[in-house]
Amino acid sequence: MVVDPGDAAPVLDYLKSSGDRLCAILLTHHHADHIGGVPEILARHPVPVFGPAAENIASVSHPLSGGERIVVPELGAEFEIINIPGHTRGHIAYYGAGFDALFCGDTLFGAGCGRLFEGTPAQMQASLASLAALPGATRIYCGHEYTASNLRFALAVEPDNVAIQRRIQAVAVVRADGRPSLPSRIDIELETNPFLRWEAASVRAAAAGRLGRPPTDAIETFAVIREWKNQF
């Protein structure tokens, strides 16, 4: 199974070298860097393509809106589909409770979140809240390796957060060694990701400093921090 293949070449090379058989493609949203490789992969490996019903992706054979459960029988893998608009209007995530894994595209990153290209702050905050409510041990497989740069922003928001300071050091070690910082975990993000910490006094204070007054609620706190990140 492959998730969000923006480029066909790594997938085709892996299938050729491993001898594995592709059984499904999962798509989270319509951006080209997440679906660009699908036509070429399908030309050689015709398989079911799961993806968001609310977005115009021609290759999707199994459209999903959130709330469904799907099974990839060849892998014995079952996923709950979570509707998480904000980055795009129809963005979805795939949560595999049986193996503690979340494929969330560009909504939740290591220490960060996606830009609001098509949705509102209220939508994105609600989407992130739904992901934050998953079990702490859930591994987060997101769309991009942005953790190091996101942590620099997180430290600007919460300079006294010891968990962020420690994570910066840990991520620097693995990245210097050429290894990914991902997957992350929900419990790690709750300690270090300012976009999930809208109730933390330190994050609310940082938002107040940008606003010149206390934020009215969690949505405004999130919105202010997200806009700050856009300019960081």
KELO-802266 format. One record per residue: x, y, z of N, C-alpha, C in turn. Coordinates in steps of 0.2 Angstrom, whole numbers, padded with zeros to 4 digits. Each point is the difference from the previous one (the first is absolute). Example, Ala and Ser with C-alpha at 12.3 -4.5 7.8 and 13.67 -1.06 7.14 Angstrom:
<atoms>
nxx | nyy | nzz | caxx | cayy | cazz | cxx | cyy | czz
0066 | -0028 | 0039 | -0004 | 0006 | 0000 | 0004 | 0006 | 0000
-0002 | 0005 | -0004 | 0004 | 0006 | 0001 | -0004 | 0005 | 0003
</atoms>
This chain:
<atoms>
nxx | nyy | nzz | caxx | cayy | cazz | cxx | cyy | czz
0004 | -0006 | 0000 | -0004 | 0006 | 0000 | 0004 | 0006 | 0000
-0002 | 0005 | -0004 | 0004 | 0006 | 0000 | -0004 | 0006 | 0002
0002 | 0005 | 0003 | -0004 | 0006 | 0002 | 0003 | 0006 | -0003
-0004 | 0004 | -0003 | 0002 | 0006 | -0003 | 0006 | 0000 | -0005
0000 | -0004 | -0005 | 0006 | 0000 | -0004 | 0000 | 0006 | -0005
0004 | 0005 | 0002 | 0001 | 0006 | -0004 | 0004 | -0002 | -0006
0004 | -0005 | 0001 | 0005 | -0002 | -0005 | 0000 | -0007 | -0001
-0001 | -0003 | -0007 | -0001 | -0007 | -0001 | 0007 | -0003 | 0001
0006 | 0003 | -0002 | 0006 | -0004 | 0000 | 0002 | -0004 | 0006
0000 | 0003 | 0006 | 0002 | -0003 | 0006 | -0005 | -0006 | 0001
-0006 | 0000 | -0001 | -0005 | -0005 | 0001 | 0002 | -0006 | -0005
0000 | 0002 | -0006 | 0002 | -0005 | -0005 | 0006 | -0004 | 0001
0005 | 0004 | 0002 | 0007 | -0003 | 0001 | 0000 | -0005 | 0006
-0004 | 0002 | 0005 | -0001 | -0004 | 0006 | -0003 | -0007 | -0002
-0006 | 0001 | -0004 | -0004 | -0006 | -0002 | 0005 | -0005 | -0004
0004 | 0003 | -0004 | 0004 | -0004 | -0004 | 0006 | -0003 | 0004
0003 | 0003 | 0004 | 0005 | -0003 | 0004 | -0002 | -0004 | 0006
-0006 | 0001 | 0002 | -0002 | -0004 | 0006 | -0004 | -0006 | -0002
-0003 | 0000 | -0006 | -0005 | -0005 | -0002 | -0007 | 0000 | 0003
-0001 | 0005 | 0004 | -0006 | 0001 | 0003 | -0006 | 0002 | -0005
-0006 | -0002 | 0001 | -0005 | 0002 | -0004 | -0005 | 0005 | 0003
-0001 | 0006 | -0004 | -0004 | 0005 | 0003 | -0007 | -0002 | 0000
-0004 | 0002 | 0005 | -0007 | -0002 | 0001 | -0004 | 0006 | 0001
0002 | 0006 | 0001 | -0004 | 0006 | 0001 | 0004 | 0006 | 0000
-0003 | 0006 | -0002 | 0003 | 0006 | 0001 | -0005 | 0004 | 0004
0002 | 0004 | 0006 | -0004 | 0004 | 0004 | 0003 | 0007 | -0001
-0005 | 0005 | -0002 | 0001 | 0007 | -0001 | -0003 | 0004 | 0006
0003 | 0005 | 0002 | -0003 | 0004 | 0005 | -0003 | 0007 | -0002
0003 | 0002 | -0006 | -0002 | 0007 | -0003 | 0002 | 0001 | -0007
-0002 | 0005 | -0003 | 0001 | 0000 | -0008 | 0006 | 0003 | -0002
0005 | 0003 | 0005 | 0006 | 0004 | -0003 | 0004 | -0005 | -0004
0003 | 0003 | -0005 | 0004 | -0004 | -0004 | 0006 | -0004 | 0003
0003 | 0003 | 0005 | 0006 | -0004 | 0003 | -0003 | -0006 | 0004
-0006 | -0001 | 0000 | -0003 | -0006 | 0004 | -0004 | -0005 | -0005
-0001 | 0003 | -0006 | -0004 | -0005 | -0005 | 0004 | 0000 | -0007
0005 | 0003 | -0001 | 0003 | 0001 | -0006 | 0003 | -0007 | -0003
0001 | -0005 | 0004 | 0003 | -0006 | -0003 | -0005 | -0005 | -0001
-0007 | 0001 | 0002 | -0005 | -0005 | -0001 | -0001 | -0002 | -0007
-0001 | 0004 | -0005 | -0001 | -0003 | -0006 | 0005 | -0005 | -0003
0006 | 0002 | 0001 | 0006 | -0005 | -0002 | 0000 | -0006 | 0004
-0001 | 0000 | 0006 | -0001 | -0006 | 0004 | -0005 | -0004 | -0002
-0006 | 0003 | -0001 | -0006 | -0004 | -0002 | 0001 | -0003 | -0007
0004 | 0003 | -0004 | 0001 | -0003 | -0007 | 0003 | -0007 | 0000
0004 | 0000 | 0006 | 0004 | -0007 | 0001 | -0003 | -0004 | 0005
-0004 | 0003 | 0005 | -0002 | -0004 | 0005 | -0008 | 0002 | 0001
-0004 | -0002 | -0003 | -0007 | 0002 | 0001 | -0003 | -0002 | 0006
-0001 | 0004 | 0005 | -0003 | -0001 | 0007 | -0005 | 0005 | 0002
-0004 | -0002 | 0005 | -0005 | 0005 | 0003 | 0004 | 0006 | 0002
-0003 | 0006 | -0001 | 0003 | 0006 | 0002 | -0006 | 0003 | 0005
0002 | 0001 | 0006 | -0004 | 0003 | 0005 | 0001 | 0008 | 0001
-0004 | 0004 | 0000 | 0001 | 0007 | 0001 | -0006 | 0004 | 0002
0001 | 0007 | 0001 | -0005 | 0004 | 0002 | -0006 | 0001 | -0005
-0006 | -0001 | 0002 | -0006 | 0001 | -0005 | -0001 | 0007 | -0002
0002 | 0005 | 0005 | -0001 | 0007 | -0001 | 0005 | 0004 | -0005
0005 | -0004 | -0002 | 0005 | 0003 | -0004 | 0000 | -0004 | -0007
0002 | 0004 | -0005 | 0000 | -0002 | -0007 | 0006 | -0004 | -0002
0000 | -0006 | 0002 | 0006 | -0005 | -0002 | -0002 | -0005 | -0004
0002 | 0000 | -0007 | -0003 | -0004 | -0005 | 0001 | -0007 | 0002
0006 | -0002 | 0003 | 0002 | -0007 | 0001 | -0004 | -0004 | 0005
-0003 | 0004 | 0005 | -0003 | -0003 | 0006 | -0006 | -0005 | -0002
0000 | -0006 | 0002 | -0005 | -0005 | -0002 | -0004 | -0001 | 0006
0002 | 0002 | 0006 | -0004 | -0001 | 0006 | 0000 | 0007 | 0004
-0005 | 0004 | -0001 | 0000 | 0007 | 0003 | -0002 | -0001 | 0007
0003 | 0004 | 0005 | -0001 | 0000 | 0007 | -0002 | 0007 | 0002
-0004 | 0000 | 0005 | -0002 | 0007 | 0003 | 0002 | 0000 | 0008
0001 | -0005 | 0003 | 0001 | 0000 | 0007 | -0005 | -0004 | 0003
0002 | -0004 | 0005 | -0005 | -0004 | 0004 | 0000 | -0007 | -0003
0003 | -0001 | -0005 | 0000 | -0007 | -0003 | 0005 | -0004 | 0003
0000 | -0007 | -0001 | 0005 | -0004 | 0002 | 0002 | -0004 | -0007
0006 | -0001 | -0001 | 0002 | -0003 | -0006 | 0005 | -0006 | 0002
0000 | -0005 | -0004 | 0005 | -0006 | 0001 | 0004 | -0001 | -0006
0006 | -0001 | 0001 | 0005 | -0002 | -0005 | 0001 | -0007 | 0001
-0004 | -0005 | -0003 | 0000 | -0007 | 0002 | 0007 | -0003 | -0001
0004 | 0002 | -0005 | 0006 | -0004 | -0001 | 0005 | 0001 | 0006
-0001 | 0006 | 0003 | 0005 | 0001 | 0006 | -0004 | -0001 | 0007
-0006 | -0001 | 0000 | -0004 | -0001 | 0006 | 0000 | 0007 | 0004
0000 | 0005 | -0004 | 0000 | 0007 | 0003 | -0007 | 0003 | -0001
-0002 | 0003 | 0006 | -0007 | 0003 | 0000 | 0002 | 0008 | 0002
-0004 | 0004 | -0003 | 0001 | 0007 | 0001 | -0006 | 0004 | 0002
0000 | 0004 | 0005 | -0006 | 0005 | 0001 | 0002 | 0006 | -0004
-0005 | 0003 | -0004 | 0001 | 0006 | -0004 | -0002 | 0006 | 0004
0004 | 0005 | 0001 | -0001 | 0006 | 0004 | 0000 | 0006 | -0005
-0006 | 0004 | 0000 | 0000 | 0006 | -0004 | 0004 | 0005 | 0004
0005 | 0003 | -0004 | 0004 | 0005 | 0004 | 0001 | 0006 | -0005
-0005 | 0004 | -0002 | 0001 | 0006 | -0004 | 0004 | 0005 | 0003
0003 | 0004 | -0004 | 0003 | 0006 | 0002 | 0006 | 0002 | -0005
0005 | -0005 | -0001 | 0005 | 0001 | -0005 | -0003 | 0000 | -0006
-0005 | -0005 | -0002 | -0004 | 0000 | -0006 | -0007 | -0001 | 0003
-0005 | 0001 | -0004 | -0007 | -0001 | 0002 | -0002 | -0007 | 0001
0003 | -0005 | -0003 | -0003 | -0007 | 0001 | 0005 | -0004 | 0003
0006 | 0002 | 0003 | 0005 | -0004 | 0002 | -0002 | -0005 | 0005
0002 | -0006 | 0000 | -0001 | -0006 | 0004 | 0006 | -0003 | 0003
-0001 | -0003 | 0005 | 0006 | -0004 | 0003 | -0003 | -0007 | 0001
0005 | -0005 | 0000 | -0001 | -0007 | 0001 | 0003 | -0002 | 0007
-0004 | -0003 | 0004 | 0002 | -0002 | 0007 | 0000 | -0007 | 0001
0005 | -0003 | 0001 | 0000 | -0008 | 0001 | 0001 | -0001 | 0007
-0006 | -0001 | 0004 | 0001 | -0001 | 0007 | 0003 | -0007 | 0002
0000 | -0005 | -0005 | 0003 | -0006 | 0002 | 0007 | 0000 | -0001
0003 | 0005 | -0003 | 0008 | 0000 | 0000 | 0002 | 0007 | 0002
-0004 | 0004 | 0004 | 0002 | 0007 | 0002 | 0003 | 0004 | -0005
-0003 | 0001 | -0005 | 0003 | 0004 | -0006 | -0005 | 0005 | -0003
0002 | 0006 | -0001 | -0004 | 0005 | -0003 | 0003 | 0003 | -0006
-0003 | 0000 | -0006 | 0002 | 0003 | -0006 | -0004 | 0006 | -0001
0003 | 0006 | 0001 | -0003 | 0006 | 0001 | 0002 | 0006 | -0005
0003 | -0002 | -0006 | 0002 | 0004 | -0005 | 0003 | 0007 | 0003
-0003 | 0005 | -0002 | 0003 | 0007 | 0002 | -0004 | 0004 | 0005
-0003 | -0004 | 0004 | -0004 | 0003 | 0005 | 0004 | 0001 | 0007
0003 | -0005 | 0002 | 0004 | 0000 | 0006 | 0007 | -0003 | -0002
0005 | 0005 | 0002 | 0007 | -0002 | -0001 | 0003 | -0001 | 0006
0007 | -0002 | 0000 | 0004 | 0000 | 0006 | 0001 | 0007 | 0002
-0003 | 0002 | 0006 | 0001 | 0006 | 0003 | -0004 | 0006 | -0004
-0004 | -0002 | -0004 | -0003 | 0005 | -0005 | -0007 | -0002 | -0002
-0003 | 0004 | -0005 | -0006 | -0002 | -0004 | 0001 | 0003 | -0006
-0005 | -0002 | -0005 | 0000 | 0003 | -0007 | -0003 | 0007 | 0000
0002 | 0003 | -0006 | -0003 | 0007 | -0001 | -0008 | -0001 | -0001
-0003 | 0005 | 0001 | -0007 | 0000 | -0002 | -0002 | 0003 | -0007
0001 | -0004 | -0005 | -0001 | 0002 | -0007 | -0007 | 0000 | -0002
-0004 | -0004 | 0003 | -0007 | 0000 | -0002 | -0005 | 0000 | 0006
0002 | -0001 | 0006 | -0005 | 0000 | 0006 | 0001 | 0006 | 0004
-0003 | 0000 | 0006 | 0000 | 0005 | 0004 | 0003 | -0002 | 0007
0003 | 0005 | 0004 | 0003 | -0002 | 0006 | -0005 | -0004 | 0004
-0006 | 0001 | 0000 | -0005 | -0004 | 0004 | 0000 | -0007 | -0002
0000 | -0001 | -0007 | 0000 | -0007 | -0002 | 0007 | -0003 | 0001
0005 | 0003 | 0000 | 0007 | -0003 | 0001 | 0001 | -0002 | 0007
-0002 | 0005 | 0005 | 0000 | -0001 | 0007 | -0004 | -0006 | 0002
-0006 | -0001 | -0003 | -0004 | -0006 | 0001 | 0003 | -0006 | -0002
0003 | 0000 | -0006 | 0003 | -0006 | -0003 | 0006 | -0002 | 0004
0004 | 0005 | 0002 | 0006 | -0002 | 0004 | -0003 | -0003 | 0007
-0005 | 0003 | 0003 | -0003 | -0003 | 0006 | -0002 | -0007 | -0001
-0003 | -0002 | -0005 | -0002 | -0007 | -0001 | 0006 | -0004 | -0001
0006 | 0002 | -0002 | 0006 | -0004 | -0001 | 0003 | 0000 | 0007
0000 | 0005 | 0004 | 0003 | 0001 | 0007 | -0003 | -0005 | 0004
-0007 | -0002 | -0001 | -0004 | -0004 | 0005 | 0002 | -0008 | -0001
0004 | -0001 | -0006 | 0002 | -0007 | -0001 | 0005 | -0002 | 0006
0000 | -0007 | 0001 | 0005 | -0002 | 0005 | 0007 | 0002 | 0000
0003 | 0002 | 0005 | 0007 | 0003 | 0000 | 0005 | -0004 | -0003
-0001 | -0007 | -0001 | 0005 | -0004 | -0003 | -0001 | 0000 | -0007
-0005 | 0003 | -0003 | -0001 | 0000 | -0007 | 0006 | 0003 | -0004
0003 | -0004 | -0005 | 0006 | 0003 | -0004 | -0003 | 0004 | -0005
0003 | 0006 | -0001 | -0002 | 0005 | -0005 | 0004 | 0000 | -0007
-0003 | -0003 | -0005 | 0004 | 0000 | -0006 | -0003 | 0006 | -0005
0003 | 0005 | 0000 | -0002 | 0006 | -0003 | 0004 | 0001 | -0007
-0002 | 0005 | -0004 | 0002 | 0001 | -0007 | 0007 | 0003 | -0001
0003 | 0003 | 0005 | 0006 | 0003 | -0001 | 0005 | 0000 | 0006
0006 | 0001 | -0001 | 0005 | 0000 | 0005 | 0002 | 0007 | 0002
-0005 | 0003 | 0004 | 0001 | 0007 | 0002 | 0002 | 0001 | 0007
0001 | -0005 | 0004 | 0000 | 0000 | 0007 | 0006 | 0005 | 0003
0006 | 0000 | -0003 | 0005 | 0004 | 0003 | -0002 | 0008 | -0001
-0002 | 0002 | -0006 | -0002 | 0007 | -0001 | -0007 | 0001 | 0005
-0004 | -0004 | 0000 | -0006 | 0001 | 0004 | 0002 | 0001 | 0008
0005 | -0004 | 0002 | 0002 | 0000 | 0007 | 0003 | 0007 | 0001
0003 | 0003 | -0005 | 0003 | 0007 | 0002 | -0006 | 0005 | 0001
-0005 | -0001 | -0004 | -0006 | 0004 | 0001 | -0003 | -0001 | 0007
-0001 | -0007 | 0002 | -0003 | -0002 | 0006 | 0004 | 0003 | 0006
0007 | 0001 | -0001 | 0004 | 0003 | 0006 | -0001 | 0007 | 0000
-0002 | 0003 | -0005 | -0001 | 0008 | 0000 | -0007 | 0001 | 0003
-0004 | -0005 | 0000 | -0007 | 0001 | 0003 | 0001 | -0001 | 0007
0004 | -0006 | 0002 | 0000 | -0002 | 0007 | 0008 | -0001 | 0002
0003 | 0006 | 0001 | 0008 | -0001 | 0001 | 0002 | -0004 | 0006
-0005 | 0000 | 0005 | 0001 | -0004 | 0006 | -0002 | -0007 | 0000
-0002 | -0002 | -0005 | -0003 | -0007 | -0001 | 0006 | -0005 | 0000
0001 | -0004 | 0005 | 0006 | -0004 | 0001 | -0001 | -0006 | -0005
-0006 | -0002 | -0001 | -0002 | -0006 | -0005 | 0002 | 0002 | -0007
-0001 | 0006 | -0002 | 0002 | 0003 | -0007 | 0008 | 0000 | 0000
0003 | 0003 | 0005 | 0007 | 0000 | 0000 | 0003 | -0007 | -0001
-0002 | -0005 | 0004 | 0002 | -0007 | -0001 | -0001 | -0003 | -0007
-0006 | 0002 | -0002 | -0001 | -0003 | -0007 | 0004 | 0003 | -0005
0001 | 0006 | 0000 | 0005 | 0004 | -0005 | 0007 | -0004 | 0000
0002 | -0002 | 0006 | 0007 | -0003 | 0000 | -0001 | -0007 | -0003
-0005 | -0004 | 0002 | -0001 | -0007 | -0003 | -0001 | 0000 | -0007
-0004 | 0005 | -0003 | -0001 | 0000 | -0007 | 0006 | 0002 | -0004
0004 | 0004 | 0003 | 0007 | 0002 | -0003 | 0004 | -0006 | -0001
0000 | -0004 | 0005 | 0004 | -0006 | 0000 | -0002 | -0005 | -0006
-0006 | -0001 | 0000 | -0002 | -0005 | -0005 | 0000 | 0003 | -0007
-0001 | 0007 | -0001 | 0000 | 0003 | -0007 | 0008 | 0000 | -0002
0004 | 0001 | 0005 | 0007 | 0001 | -0002 | 0003 | -0007 | -0002
-0004 | -0005 | 0002 | 0002 | -0007 | -0002 | -0004 | -0003 | -0006
-0003 | 0005 | -0003 | -0004 | -0002 | -0006 | -0006 | -0004 | 0001
-0003 | 0000 | 0006 | -0006 | -0004 | 0001 | -0006 | 0005 | 0001
-0006 | -0002 | -0001 | -0006 | 0004 | 0001 | -0001 | 0001 | 0007
-0004 | 0006 | 0001 | -0002 | 0001 | 0007 | -0007 | -0003 | 0001
-0003 | -0003 | -0005 | -0006 | -0003 | 0000 | 0000 | -0008 | 0000
-0005 | -0003 | 0002 | -0007 | 0003 | 0003 | 0001 | 0003 | 0006
-0004 | 0005 | 0002 | -0001 | 0003 | 0006 | -0005 | -0004 | 0004
-0002 | 0002 | 0006 | -0006 | -0003 | 0004 | -0004 | 0006 | 0002
-0006 | -0002 | 0001 | -0005 | 0005 | 0003 | 0002 | 0003 | 0007
0003 | -0004 | 0004 | 0002 | 0002 | 0007 | 0005 | 0005 | -0001
0005 | -0001 | -0004 | 0006 | 0004 | -0002 | -0003 | 0007 | -0002
-0005 | 0000 | -0005 | -0002 | 0006 | -0003 | -0004 | 0004 | 0005
-0004 | -0003 | 0005 | -0003 | 0003 | 0005 | 0004 | 0004 | 0005
0007 | -0002 | 0000 | 0004 | 0004 | 0005 | 0004 | 0005 | -0004
0001 | -0001 | -0007 | 0005 | 0005 | -0003 | -0003 | 0003 | -0006
-0006 | -0001 | -0002 | -0003 | 0003 | -0006 | -0005 | 0006 | 0001
0002 | 0006 | -0001 | -0004 | 0006 | 0002 | -0007 | 0000 | -0003
-0001 | -0004 | -0006 | -0006 | 0000 | -0003 | -0005 | -0005 | 0003
0002 | -0004 | 0005 | -0004 | -0004 | 0004 | -0001 | 0003 | 0007
0004 | 0005 | 0002 | 0001 | 0002 | 0007 | -0004 | 0007 | 0001
-0006 | 0001 | -0003 | -0003 | 0006 | 0000 | -0003 | 0001 | 0007
0000 | -0005 | 0005 | -0003 | 0001 | 0007 | 0006 | 0002 | 0004
0006 | -0001 | -0002 | 0006 | 0001 | 0004 | 0001 | 0007 | 0002
0001 | 0002 | 0006 | 0001 | 0007 | 0002 | 0005 | 0004 | -0004
0006 | -0004 | -0001 | 0005 | 0003 | -0003 | -0001 | 0002 | -0008
-0004 | -0005 | -0003 | -0002 | 0002 | -0007 | -0006 | 0005 | 0000
-0004 | 0000 | 0004 | -0005 | 0006 | 0001 | 0003 | 0006 | 0001
0005 | 0000 | 0004 | 0004 | 0006 | 0001 | 0004 | 0003 | -0006
0003 | -0005 | -0004 | 0003 | 0002 | -0006 | -0005 | 0003 | -0005
-0006 | -0003 | 0000 | -0005 | 0003 | -0005 | -0002 | 0007 | 0003
-0001 | 0000 | 0006 | -0002 | 0007 | 0003 | 0005 | 0005 | -0002
0007 | -0002 | 0000 | 0005 | 0005 | -0001 | -0001 | 0002 | -0008
-0002 | -0004 | -0004 | -0001 | 0002 | -0007 | -0006 | 0004 | -0001
-0005 | -0002 | 0004 | -0007 | 0004 | -0001 | 0000 | 0007 | 0004
0004 | 0000 | 0005 | -0001 | 0006 | 0005 | -0006 | -0001 | 0005
-0002 | -0006 | 0000 | -0006 | -0001 | 0005 | 0000 | -0008 | 0000
-0003 | -0002 | 0006 | -0001 | -0008 | 0000 | -0005 | -0002 | -0006
0002 | -0006 | -0002 | -0004 | -0003 | -0006 | -0007 | -0002 | 0003
-0005 | 0000 | -0004 | -0007 | -0001 | 0003 | -0001 | -0008 | 0001
0003 | -0004 | -0004 | -0001 | -0007 | 0001 | 0006 | -0004 | -0004
-0001 | -0006 | 0000 | 0005 | -0005 | -0003 | 0001 | 0001 | -0007
-0006 | 0002 | -0004 | 0001 | 0001 | -0007 | 0004 | 0006 | -0001
-0001 | 0006 | 0003 | 0004 | 0006 | -0001 | 0007 | -0001 | 0002
0001 | -0004 | 0006 | 0007 | -0002 | 0001 | 0004 | -0003 | -0005
-0004 | -0005 | -0003 | 0003 | -0004 | -0005 | 0001 | 0004 | -0006
-0005 | 0005 | -0002 | 0001 | 0004 | -0006 | 0006 | 0005 | 0000
0001 | 0002 | 0006 | 0005 | 0005 | 0001 | 0007 | -0003 | -0001
0001 | -0006 | 0003 | 0006 | -0004 | 0000 | 0001 | -0002 | -0007
-0005 | -0002 | -0004 | 0001 | -0002 | -0007 | 0002 | 0005 | -0004
-0003 | 0006 | 0001 | 0002 | 0006 | -0004 | 0007 | 0002 | 0001
0002 | 0000 | 0007 | 0007 | 0001 | 0002 | 0005 | -0005 | -0004
-0002 | -0006 | 0000 | 0004 | -0005 | -0004 | 0001 | 0002 | -0007
-0006 | 0002 | -0003 | 0001 | 0002 | -0007 | 0005 | 0005 | -0002
0002 | 0005 | 0005 | 0004 | 0005 | -0001 | 0007 | -0001 | 0004
0001 | -0006 | 0003 | 0006 | -0002 | 0004 | 0006 | -0001 | -0005
</atoms>
